[in-house]
Amino acid sequence: MSIAHSPLRYPGGKNCIFSFVSCLIAENDMLGCKYIEPYAGGAGLALRLLYEEFAESIVINDLDPLVHAFWCTCVNEPGKLIEWIKETPVTVSIWKQCKEIIRNPEGASPFEMAVSFFFLNRTNVSGVLSGGIIGGVNQTGKYKIDARYNKAALIQKIEKIGRFSSRIEVSKLDGIKLVEKYKKYRADTFLYLDPPYYEKGSNLYLNAYKDADHTRLSEYVSTLSTPWLLSYDNHSFIIDLYNAFEKRAYKLQHSTSNKIGDEVLIFSRKISFDKSLAMLREPLII
Ligand SMILES: C[S@@+](CC[C@H](N)C(=O)[O-])C[C@H]1O[C@@H](n2cnc3c(N)ncnc32)[C@H](O)[C@@H]1O
């Protein structure tokens, strides 16, 4: 089981490829690098690389304004977030208030947006905003609203993020814009790109890429000289886009459904990965 450092539950979260990515960083003599995730989501992998000193600093970028609001609050105001968690009961009534703030955000402060998103992420089925409340509105299900809301554990995770905050940068750019910033070769910088899935993206996240966006991203990363790694669902459209690059297929086992997902890793030209591949032999639990 992978160690989860993120306070968010994230469909498709890539914490599970930590062993592979950490080996890759070591194999390429990049220990202590600046690690950048243009599509960071739950950022579980980034946090673990930081905590275990594979990265000296990390960039958590996500275009989704709610995801961004959450990370800003978590990194810049961890104490205020922790107080809110301590004081706020985990009830259907609070769930409804949070839902309403997300549905009708006019007049809501960034902090209110952040905590509403966080609360729904922890109390909705699979952590998806459209997923519906765990246990149902009448709480008649087997699991109840607080099944994934262990206050003490969540507070510990947020406290730790607070302790590392000077080494975490948060931004809300389009992923491609962020990539553009790292066009020039930087020996100490590593980009891991995990864009919305080609096939399932639109059901899981607020922002989804269309064919033209996936194509545009491939054109941008193809010109990058800074080393990068990209992950996707294994689809012929994506394979064709990156035909000039080395790729390796691997399997992810979704812990909620036990379904095996076919994914692919795509490597920039300057990266060596032979030693790290051993970490991808078994299906990785997501
Ligand atoms: C596959 S998820 C990333 C999951 C992440 N690697 C993790 O481990 O949790 C894709 C993320 O891209 C974000 N996203 C979608 N479109 C984007 C864009 N144009 N620019 C930046 N982020 C975007 C979504 O909000 C979502 O969080």
The ligand as a Gaussian input file, in Angstrom:
#p B3LYP/6-31G(d) Opt

LIG

0 1
 C       -4.946000      13.057000     -13.947000
 S       -5.323000      14.417000     -12.902000
 C       -3.813000      14.576000     -12.052000
 C       -3.713000      13.686000     -10.855000
 C       -2.429000      13.911000     -10.085000
 N       -1.264000      13.491000     -10.834000
 C       -2.453000      13.209000      -8.749000
 O       -1.571000      12.369000      -8.482000
 O       -3.372000      13.478000      -7.959000
 C       -5.333000      15.782000     -13.977000
 C       -5.399000      17.145000     -13.309000
 O       -5.258000      18.136000     -14.318000
 C       -6.031000      19.262000     -13.965000
 N       -6.220000      20.018000     -15.206000
 C       -7.142000      19.840000     -16.175000
 N       -6.949000      20.685000     -17.189000
 C       -5.855000      21.419000     -16.861000
 C       -5.122000      22.434000     -17.525000
 N       -5.496000      22.887000     -18.719000
 N       -4.031000      22.947000     -16.908000
 C       -3.652000      22.513000     -15.687000
 N       -4.311000      21.564000     -15.010000
 C       -5.393000      21.009000     -15.587000
 C       -7.289000      18.685000     -13.350000
 O       -7.897000      19.620000     -12.496000
 C       -6.729000      17.470000     -12.610000
 O       -6.450000      17.803000     -11.282000

